[in-house]
Structure formats: structure tokens, C-alpha cells
């Protein structure tokens, strides 16, 4: 992990709508995070490698 990250591509704007979900890829569950306001703006990782966060609603 890099502590200082540089954004790739354009910066997100107010039209961004980032969501996360668990989806099946190649028969295994993955955490998928995507900006649904943009094409091809998503990342996925194995669910077993994801870290759970507390619900702060």
C-alpha cells in the first residue's frame, strides 16, 4: 500500500456517485467499488481481503 496516492484520470466531481457491493466474479465473492456516473470507473478485490467497517448511521 502506498501512503501517498496520486489520482489517475480526472478528479471526481459532484456528478460522481460512488457505491460498493459484493458481487460474484469467476465464481468467488468480490467487493466492487464503482462510480456509477462514469464508464469503466470501478475496482474489485476478493471479499476475503476486504476489511469490514462499522455502520455509522
PANU-36512 format. One record per residue: y, z, x of N, C-alpha, C in turn; residue number from 0; residue in one letter. Coordinates in steps of 0.1 Angstrom, whole numbers. Atoms other than C-alpha are relative to their C-alpha. Example, Ala and Ser with C-alpha at 12.3 -4.5 7.8 and 13.67 -1.06 7.14 Angstrom:
PANU-36512
<site><n_north>-12</n_north><n_up>0</n_up><n_east>9</n_east><ca_north>-45</ca_north><ca_up>78</ca_up><ca_east>123</ca_east><c_north>12</c_north><c_up>0</c_up><c_east>9</c_east><resi>0</resi><resn>A</resn></site>
<site><n_north>-11</n_north><n_up>0</n_up><n_east>-9</n_east><ca_north>-11</ca_north><ca_up>71</ca_up><ca_east>137</ca_east><c_north>11</c_north><c_up>8</c_up><c_east>-8</c_east><resi>1</resi><resn>S</resn></site>
END
This chain:
PANU-36512
<site><n_north>-12</n_north><n_up>0</n_up><n_east>8</n_east><ca_north>0</ca_north><ca_up>0</ca_up><ca_east>0</ca_east><c_north>12</c_north><c_up>0</c_up><c_east>9</c_east><resi>0</resi><resn>X</resn></site>
<site><n_north>-13</n_north><n_up>1</n_up><n_east>-7</n_east><ca_north>35</ca_north><ca_up>-9</ca_up><ca_east>12</ca_east><c_north>10</c_north><c_up>9</c_up><c_east>-6</c_east><resi>1</resi><resn>X</resn></site>
<site><n_north>-10</n_north><n_up>-8</n_up><n_east>7</n_east><ca_north>61</ca_north><ca_up>18</ca_up><ca_east>6</ca_east><c_north>13</c_north><c_up>-7</c_up><c_east>-3</c_east><resi>2</resi><resn>X</resn></site>
<site><n_north>-12</n_north><n_up>7</n_up><n_east>3</n_east><ca_north>89</ca_north><ca_up>-7</ca_up><ca_east>7</ca_east><c_north>-4</c_north><c_up>-14</c_up><c_east>-4</c_east><resi>3</resi><resn>X</resn></site>
<site><n_north>4</n_north><n_up>13</n_up><n_east>6</n_east><ca_north>82</ca_north><ca_up>-37</ca_up><ca_east>-16</ca_east><c_north>12</c_north><c_up>-9</c_up><c_east>-2</c_east><resi>4</resi><resn>X</resn></site>
<site><n_north>-11</n_north><n_up>10</n_up><n_east>2</n_east><ca_north>102</ca_north><ca_up>-69</ca_up><ca_east>-18</ca_east><c_north>-5</c_north><c_up>-8</c_up><c_east>-12</c_east><resi>5</resi><resn>X</resn></site>
<site><n_north>4</n_north><n_up>8</n_up><n_east>12</n_east><ca_north>101</ca_north><ca_up>-87</ca_up><ca_east>-52</ca_east><c_north>-3</c_north><c_up>-14</c_up><c_east>4</c_east><resi>6</resi><resn>X</resn></site>
<site><n_north>4</n_north><n_up>14</n_up><n_east>-2</n_east><ca_north>85</ca_north><ca_up>-121</ca_up><ca_east>-53</ca_east><c_north>5</c_north><c_up>-7</c_up><c_east>-13</c_east><resi>7</resi><resn>X</resn></site>
<site><n_north>-5</n_north><n_up>8</n_up><n_east>11</n_east><ca_north>102</ca_north><ca_up>-147</ca_up><ca_east>-75</ca_east><c_north>13</c_north><c_up>6</c_up><c_east>-5</c_east><resi>8</resi><resn>X</resn></site>
<site><n_north>-13</n_north><n_up>-4</n_up><n_east>6</n_east><ca_north>132</ca_north><ca_up>-140</ca_up><ca_east>-98</ca_east><c_north>-2</c_north><c_up>15</c_up><c_east>-4</c_east><resi>9</resi><resn>X</resn></site>
<site><n_north>0</n_north><n_up>-13</n_up><n_east>5</n_east><ca_north>141</ca_north><ca_up>-105</ca_up><ca_east>-108</ca_east><c_north>-2</c_north><c_up>0</c_up><c_east>-15</c_east><resi>10</resi><resn>X</resn></site>
<site><n_north>2</n_north><n_up>-1</n_up><n_east>15</n_east><ca_north>131</ca_north><ca_up>-93</ca_up><ca_east>-143</ca_east><c_north>14</c_north><c_up>2</c_up><c_east>-6</c_east><resi>11</resi><resn>X</resn></site>
<site><n_north>-12</n_north><n_up>-2</n_up><n_east>7</n_east><ca_north>159</ca_north><ca_up>-95</ca_up><ca_east>-168</ca_east><c_north>-3</c_north><c_up>8</c_up><c_east>-13</c_east><resi>12</resi><resn>X</resn></site>
<site><n_north>1</n_north><n_up>-7</n_up><n_east>13</n_east><ca_north>165</ca_north><ca_up>-79</ca_up><ca_east>-202</ca_east><c_north>-10</c_north><c_up>-7</c_up><c_east>-9</c_east><resi>13</resi><resn>X</resn></site>
<site><n_north>9</n_north><n_up>7</n_up><n_east>9</n_east><ca_north>143</ca_north><ca_up>-105</ca_up><ca_east>-218</ca_east><c_north>-15</c_north><c_up>3</c_up><c_east>4</c_east><resi>14</resi><resn>X</resn></site>
<site><n_north>13</n_north><n_up>-4</n_up><n_east>-4</n_east><ca_north>113</ca_north><ca_up>-91</ca_up><ca_east>-199</ca_east><c_north>-7</c_north><c_up>9</c_up><c_east>-10</c_east><resi>15</resi><resn>X</resn></site>
<site><n_north>7</n_north><n_up>-9</n_up><n_east>9</n_east><ca_north>86</ca_north><ca_up>-74</ca_up><ca_east>-220</ca_east><c_north>-14</c_north><c_up>3</c_up><c_east>7</c_east><resi>16</resi><resn>X</resn></site>
<site><n_north>12</n_north><n_up>-4</n_up><n_east>-8</n_east><ca_north>60</ca_north><ca_up>-57</ca_up><ca_east>-197</ca_east><c_north>-9</c_north><c_up>9</c_up><c_east>-8</c_east><resi>17</resi><resn>X</resn></site>
<site><n_north>10</n_north><n_up>-7</n_up><n_east>8</n_east><ca_north>28</ca_north><ca_up>-45</ca_up><ca_east>-213</ca_east><c_north>-12</c_north><c_up>2</c_up><c_east>9</c_east><resi>18</resi><resn>X</resn></site>
<site><n_north>12</n_north><n_up>-3</n_up><n_east>-7</n_east><ca_north>-5</ca_north><ca_up>-31</ca_up><ca_east>-200</ca_east><c_north>-12</c_north><c_up>1</c_up><c_east>-10</c_east><resi>19</resi><resn>X</resn></site>
<site><n_north>11</n_north><n_up>-1</n_up><n_east>9</n_east><ca_north>-40</ca_north><ca_up>-33</ca_up><ca_east>-214</ca_east><c_north>-13</c_north><c_up>-1</c_up><c_east>9</c_east><resi>20</resi><resn>X</resn></site>
<site><n_north>13</n_north><n_up>2</n_up><n_east>-6</n_east><ca_north>-77</ca_north><ca_up>-31</ca_up><ca_east>-204</ca_east><c_north>-7</c_north><c_up>-12</c_up><c_east>-6</c_east><resi>21</resi><resn>X</resn></site>
<site><n_north>6</n_north><n_up>12</n_up><n_east>5</n_east><ca_north>-94</ca_north><ca_up>-64</ca_up><ca_east>-206</ca_east><c_north>-12</c_north><c_up>-3</c_up><c_east>9</c_east><resi>22</resi><resn>X</resn></site>
<site><n_north>12</n_north><n_up>3</n_up><n_east>-8</n_east><ca_north>-128</ca_north><ca_up>-78</ca_up><ca_east>-195</ca_east><c_north>2</c_north><c_up>-13</c_up><c_east>7</c_east><resi>23</resi><resn>X</resn></site>
<site><n_north>-1</n_north><n_up>12</n_up><n_east>-8</n_east><ca_north>-127</ca_north><ca_up>-102</ca_up><ca_east>-166</ca_east><c_north>-13</c_north><c_up>0</c_up><c_east>8</c_east><resi>24</resi><resn>X</resn></site>
<site><n_north>13</n_north><n_up>1</n_up><n_east>-7</n_east><ca_north>-160</ca_north><ca_up>-115</ca_up><ca_east>-152</ca_east><c_north>-10</c_north><c_up>11</c_up><c_east>-4</c_east><resi>25</resi><resn>X</resn></site>
<site><n_north>9</n_north><n_up>-10</n_up><n_east>5</n_east><ca_north>-179</ca_north><ca_up>-90</ca_up><ca_east>-174</ca_east><c_north>3</c_north><c_up>14</c_up><c_east>4</c_east><resi>26</resi><resn>X</resn></site>
<site><n_north>-4</n_north><n_up>-14</n_up><n_east>-4</n_east><ca_north>-161</ca_north><ca_up>-59</ca_up><ca_east>-160</ca_east><c_north>14</c_north><c_up>3</c_up><c_east>-5</c_east><resi>27</resi><resn>X</resn></site>
<site><n_north>-14</n_north><n_up>-3</n_up><n_east>5</n_east><ca_north>-131</ca_north><ca_up>-40</ca_up><ca_east>-174</ca_east><c_north>10</c_north><c_up>1</c_up><c_east>12</c_east><resi>28</resi><resn>X</resn></site>
<site><n_north>-11</n_north><n_up>0</n_up><n_east>-9</n_east><ca_north>-98</ca_north><ca_up>-45</ca_up><ca_east>-156</ca_east><c_north>13</c_north><c_up>4</c_up><c_east>-7</c_east><resi>29</resi><resn>X</resn></site>
<site><n_north>-14</n_north><n_up>-3</n_up><n_east>4</n_east><ca_north>-63</ca_north><ca_up>-31</ca_up><ca_east>-160</ca_east><c_north>8</c_north><c_up>-12</c_up><c_east>2</c_east><resi>30</resi><resn>X</resn></site>
<site><n_north>-8</n_north><n_up>12</n_up><n_east>-1</n_east><ca_north>-40</ca_north><ca_up>-60</ca_up><ca_east>-167</ca_east><c_north>15</c_north><c_up>4</c_up><c_east>-4</c_east><resi>31</resi><resn>X</resn></site>
<site><n_north>-14</n_north><n_up>-3</n_up><n_east>3</n_east><ca_north>-2</ca_north><ca_up>-56</ca_up><ca_east>-165</ca_east><c_north>7</c_north><c_up>-14</c_up><c_east>0</c_east><resi>32</resi><resn>X</resn></site>
<site><n_north>-6</n_north><n_up>13</n_up><n_east>2</n_east><ca_north>19</ca_north><ca_up>-86</ca_up><ca_east>-177</ca_east><c_north>13</c_north><c_up>1</c_up><c_east>-6</c_east><resi>33</resi><resn>X</resn></site>
<site><n_north>-13</n_north><n_up>2</n_up><n_east>6</n_east><ca_north>54</ca_north><ca_up>-97</ca_up><ca_east>-185</ca_east><c_north>-3</c_north><c_up>-11</c_up><c_east>-10</c_east><resi>34</resi><resn>X</resn></site>
<site><n_north>4</n_north><n_up>10</n_up><n_east>10</n_east><ca_north>46</ca_north><ca_up>-115</ca_up><ca_east>-218</ca_east><c_north>12</c_north><c_up>-9</c_up><c_east>-3</c_east><resi>35</resi><resn>X</resn></site>
<site><n_north>-11</n_north><n_up>10</n_up><n_east>2</n_east><ca_north>81</ca_north><ca_up>-131</ca_up><ca_east>-218</ca_east><c_north>0</c_north><c_up>-11</c_up><c_east>10</c_east><resi>36</resi><resn>X</resn></site>
<site><n_north>1</n_north><n_up>10</n_up><n_east>-11</n_east><ca_north>71</ca_north><ca_up>-151</ca_up><ca_east>-187</ca_east><c_north>-14</c_north><c_up>-6</c_up><c_east>1</c_east><resi>37</resi><resn>X</resn></site>
<site><n_north>13</n_north><n_up>6</n_up><n_east>-2</n_east><ca_north>43</ca_north><ca_up>-175</ca_up><ca_east>-180</ca_east><c_north>-5</c_north><c_up>4</c_up><c_east>14</c_east><resi>38</resi><resn>X</resn></site>
<site><n_north>6</n_north><n_up>-4</n_up><n_east>-13</n_east><ca_north>19</ca_north><ca_up>-165</ca_up><ca_east>-151</ca_east><c_north>6</c_north><c_up>12</c_up><c_east>7</c_east><resi>39</resi><resn>X</resn></site>
<site><n_north>-6</n_north><n_up>-12</n_up><n_east>-6</n_east><ca_north>36</ca_north><ca_up>-131</ca_up><ca_east>-146</ca_east><c_north>-9</c_north><c_up>11</c_up><c_east>-4</c_east><resi>40</resi><resn>X</resn></site>
<site><n_north>10</n_north><n_up>-10</n_up><n_east>2</n_east><ca_north>6</ca_north><ca_up>-108</ca_up><ca_east>-145</ca_east><c_north>-8</c_north><c_up>4</c_up><c_east>12</c_east><resi>41</resi><resn>X</resn></site>
<site><n_north>8</n_north><n_up>-5</n_up><n_east>-11</n_east><ca_north>-16</ca_north><ca_up>-87</ca_up><ca_east>-122</ca_east><c_north>-11</c_north><c_up>7</c_up><c_east>-6</c_east><resi>42</resi><resn>X</resn></site>
<site><n_north>12</n_north><n_up>-7</n_up><n_east>5</n_east><ca_north>-51</ca_north><ca_up>-73</ca_up><ca_east>-127</ca_east><c_north>-7</c_north><c_up>8</c_up><c_east>11</c_east><resi>43</resi><resn>X</resn></site>
<site><n_north>8</n_north><n_up>-7</n_up><n_east>-10</n_east><ca_north>-72</ca_north><ca_up>-47</ca_up><ca_east>-109</ca_east><c_north>-12</c_north><c_up>7</c_up><c_east>-8</c_east><resi>44</resi><resn>X</resn></site>
<site><n_north>12</n_north><n_up>-6</n_up><n_east>7</n_east><ca_north>-106</ca_north><ca_up>-32</ca_up><ca_east>-116</ca_east><c_north>4</c_north><c_up>14</c_up><c_east>-6</c_east><resi>45</resi><resn>X</resn></site>
<site><n_north>-4</n_north><n_up>-12</n_up><n_east>7</n_east><ca_north>-103</ca_north><ca_up>-4</ca_up><ca_east>-141</ca_east><c_north>-4</c_north><c_up>13</c_up><c_east>8</c_east><resi>46</resi><resn>X</resn></site>
<site><n_north>5</n_north><n_up>-11</n_up><n_east>-8</n_east><ca_north>-123</ca_north><ca_up>19</ca_up><ca_east>-118</ca_east><c_north>10</c_north><c_up>4</c_up><c_east>12</c_east><resi>47</resi><resn>X</resn></site>
<site><n_north>-9</n_north><n_up>-2</n_up><n_east>-10</n_east><ca_north>-95</ca_north><ca_up>15</ca_up><ca_east>-92</ca_east><c_north>14</c_north><c_up>5</c_up><c_east>-5</c_east><resi>48</resi><resn>X</resn></site>
<site><n_north>-13</n_north><n_up>-4</n_up><n_east>6</n_east><ca_north>-66</ca_north><ca_up>23</ca_up><ca_east>-116</ca_east><c_north>1</c_north><c_up>15</c_up><c_east>-1</c_east><resi>49</resi><resn>X</resn></site>
<site><n_north>-3</n_north><n_up>-14</n_up><n_east>1</n_east><ca_north>-50</ca_north><ca_up>57</ca_up><ca_east>-118</ca_east><c_north>5</c_north><c_up>3</c_up><c_east>-14</c_east><resi>50</resi><resn>X</resn></site>
<site><n_north>-4</n_north><n_up>-4</n_up><n_east>14</n_east><ca_north>-46</ca_north><ca_up>74</ca_up><ca_east>-152</ca_east><c_north>13</c_north><c_up>8</c_up><c_east>2</c_east><resi>51</resi><resn>X</resn></site>
<site><n_north>-13</n_north><n_up>-7</n_up><n_east>1</n_east><ca_north>-11</ca_north><ca_up>87</ca_up><ca_east>-161</ca_east><c_north>0</c_north><c_up>7</c_up><c_east>-13</c_east><resi>52</resi><resn>X</resn></site>
<site><n_north>-1</n_north><n_up>-8</n_up><n_east>12</n_east><ca_north>-2</ca_north><ca_up>113</ca_up><ca_east>-186</ca_east><c_north>8</c_north><c_up>-7</c_up><c_east>-11</c_east><resi>53</resi><resn>X</resn></site>
<site><n_north>-8</n_north><n_up>6</n_up><n_east>11</n_east><ca_north>11</ca_north><ca_up>102</ca_up><ca_east>-220</ca_east><c_north>12</c_north><c_up>10</c_up><c_east>-3</c_east><resi>54</resi><resn>X</resn></site>
<site><n_north>-12</n_north><n_up>-8</n_up><n_east>2</n_east><ca_north>47</ca_north><ca_up>115</ca_up><ca_east>-223</ca_east><c_north>8</c_north><c_up>-4</c_up><c_east>-12</c_east><resi>55</resi><resn>X</resn></site>
<site><n_north>-7</n_north><n_up>4</n_up><n_east>12</n_east><ca_north>55</ca_north><ca_up>105</ca_up><ca_east>-258</ca_east><c_north>6</c_north><c_up>12</c_up><c_east>-7</c_east><resi>56</resi><resn>X</resn></site>
END
